[in-house]
Amino acid sequence: MACDNTDGREGKRRILFDRWYDIYSNNKLIKLDASMENESYRLYVSMYINKNNPKKNQIIDAFNSLVKTDLYELGL
């Protein structure tokens, strides 16, 4: 999930998604968060993974690798 940042309300969207996660995850999801800022905007991204996903460690490693590149591999 990436918060739309075209109207400057990405921070409010992130708060809303965090609230929904707290209400509906039922302790069944893992949530990973990251953000990147440049001179014109801030980008918030999150990833939700089912705790029972057999590939969760690979997914987490891939997400963390992407974050280390400041999300540039996303082409943003």
N, C-alpha and C positions, 0 to 999 in steps of 0.2 A: 504494500500500500504506500503510495506517495501522496502527500497532501498537496492539492492544487495551490499554486502560489501566484496565479495570475492577478488576483485582486488584493493581495496583501493580507489575507485572512488565514494563512496557513497555520499560524500558531493556535488560533481558535479551533481550527479543524483538528489539530493534533490533540488538544484538550478533549474535544468531543469523542474522538476515537479512543483515547485512553479511558474515558468514562464508560464507553460501551464495552470495552475489554473488561474493565473491573466488574461490570454488571453481568455480562453474558459468558465469560470464559469458563465458568464453573470449574476452575482449576484444571482444565483439560488442555489448555493451550500454553505454549511458550511464546512470549512476545519479545522481539528484538527491535531496538530502536537505534536510529542514527540520524545525524543531520549534517548538512554541508552548507556553508555560507560563502557567497562571493560578493562582489561589489554591488550587485543589483538585487539579490534575493537570498532567502534562506530556504533550503529544501529539507523537509522532514520525511523520512521513510521508516516504515515498520514492516516487520515480517511476523506472521503468525504461523506457528507450527503445532500440530497435534502432538501432545506428549508421547503418544504411542506410535508415532511415525518411525518405522524402522530405519529410515535414513536421516533422522533428525540431526545427528552429529555432523554428517556431511553437509547438510543444508546450512547449519550454523557456521561451519568452517567457511563455506562459500560466501555467506553473508558478511562475515568478518573480514574476509579477504577483499571483498568489494568495498567495504567501508574504509579499509586502509588506503585505497586508491582515491579517496574523497569522492566516491561515487562516479568518477569520470568514465568508467567503463559502461555506465548507463547511457552515455552520449548526451548528457545534460549540460 
